[in-house]
Amino acid sequence: MTEPKISKISKGRKTRASVLKADQEAEWRKQLDQGTKAAKTYAMDKTYVLDDRVDHQTFGVGVVVSLIPPDKINVFFQDGLKMMKCGG
């Protein structure tokens, strides 16, 4: 019996996922660089406004990109967009 051939991605070739990840990280860095606000430590009972910098224990530093009434925000972290609970 012959073993099945496993195709390998050449060393210089980038996968679609790696390109998307790089684009996402570049956008995240751009968002962080645009503001001058210091990052607030994230807490579910705090209130936030657009463009606030948020320092989350697990996700790191992110930027508030949208408000979802009455008590949620979308925060853009290095890993991507996360919906977070906040004080209304």
Secondary structure, DSSP 8 states (H G I E B T S, - for coil): ----------TT---HHHHHHHHHHHHHHHHHHH-----EE--TTS---TT-EEEETTTEEEEEEEEETTTEEEEEETTEEEEEE---
